[in-house]
Amino acid sequence: MAGLVHSWLVNRRLLWGLVALGAIAVSLQSAGLFEQTVFNPGGVNQLGQFLIASVHPDLSREFLTVAVRAAWVTLAYGVCGTVLSVGAGFIGGILASKVWWAAVFPRTQGRWLWLTIRAMLAIPRAIHELIWGLFFINIFGLDPLAAILAIAIPYGAIVTKVFSEILDETPRQPLLVLLNSGVAPLTAFSYSLIPQAWLNLVSYASYRFECSLRSAAVLGIIGAGGLGYEILLSLQSLRYEQLWTLFYALFFLNGLVDLSSAGLRRRLGSPSRLDLNLSKGLATGRVAKTDFKPRRSLRFNPVLWLVGFIGVLLVPVCFRLTGADFSKLWSGQTLTLLTNITGATWPPNFAPEQLPQLFSLSLQTLAMSILAIAVAGLGGIILSFPAASNFFLAGGLLSSGGQGFGDRVLAWGLLLVTRGILLMARSIPAPIWAFGSVCLSGSLDCYRGCESPWGFRQFRLFLVGVMAEGIENL
């Protein structure tokens, strides 16, 4: 019997593997990546000029001032978007969790309520922040409020979904004890479930801040300002020295945020992915108790208090720095524009002659997604080993014993180079990768690339950016 089960599992995995390979092959054909028009040999010289400019960026005082100011704007957008999205996600995460409605309605469990809320969250999550930005620019104009809301709305929906799942996966025994003692659901949540899940919530919020920072750079393409906008201007004028200065500013900003977030999670004792998986296995009985070691309790740490104090001060400074006019949210003009847009888009027009084109575009999107996942997954597997601190360094997989001075220098060099590549891949947002590819390939000039950015040819180049950015996210 056990042999039959094992054989069935092997055959099932083999079948799914063949299906995945077939999907990748079909996606390669439909995306046309093997067509000669995708690669232009005439753009090699221009690409060489672009790479050479990386060793001598524009370090003039005037342009450094521009880069620093743009970096501050990008950081401010990221902070504001994160604060609003995490705040909305915290409240929404409670309302979208199964455990909350089970506490409020213990008999019916409120199944349809949390299912309805989660279904509604799919709409803002499905729309890219760049599309949200274009939508809000039509309503608010080139106001920083458009960029902040473009980050806050989709990310708020994502945070809501993730927070609700974290709450649902948190052990409920303390909550049930309080509820059975007659404590109100909100009070019981505040004293049991939320403190238990707090470190997980903070850990994900810090990761979402990193994503918001990259999205803030994306929104610069549509005129929101910041590093993305300056990168766009440098690309249009083919000033590669200035472009690399802005890239280095973006690398520094993302690297600083990554190191700060990692240090904060480490000092807080936030669980890693391995700890979360082990704790889940312990709860289901699939992992022995000796395999899981809970983290130590959190004690007073002056560094954490200092970081928290700086963060509290940074939030109002960033909101003031952006200069967003939040009064536009309830102005009469905004209501009028929203009414006009709603009237123009509802009900949607599903003309029969448009269905074939819609189906074809959906297949193209699916093909690009499959290729992006496949290449990003392969790159993640390859680069994850040299990027791990326990691979090259002393005591790692390749060096179980001691290391000489030269070996240590080489090991640290390989580690830093690999992590630098990953930092670069994730710091530059996918649309900027795509726009740079359009400009450098020589197949289309910059202005045509701006006028028709959603053509299928440009989508192939956009795929390159998604691949590069997705490697680190895995």
Secondary structure, 3 states (H helix, E strand, C coil): CHHHHHHHHHHHHHHHHHHHHHHHHHHHHHHCCCCHHHCCHHHHHHHHHHHHHHHCCCCCHHHHHHHHHHHHHHHHHHHHHHHHHHHHHHHHHHHCCHHHHHHHCCCCCCHHHHHHHHHHHHHHHHCCHHHHHHHHHHHHCCCHHHHHHHHHHHHHHHHHHHHHHHHHHCCCHHHHHHHHCCCCHHHHHHHHHHHHHHHHHHHHHHHHHHHHHHHHHHHHHHCCCCHHHHHHHHHHCCCHHHHHHHHHHHHHHHHHHHHHHHHHHHHHCCCCHHHHHHHHHHHHCCCCHHHCCCCCCCCCCHHHHHHHHHHHHHHHHHHHHHCCCHHHHHCHHHHHHHHHHHHHHCCCCCCHHHHHHHHHHHHHHHHHHHHHHHHHHHHHHHHHHHHCCCCCCCCCCCCCCCCCHHHHHHHHHHHHHHHHHHHHHHHCCHHHHHHHHHHHHCCCCHHHHHHCCCCHHHHHHHHHHHHHHHHHHC
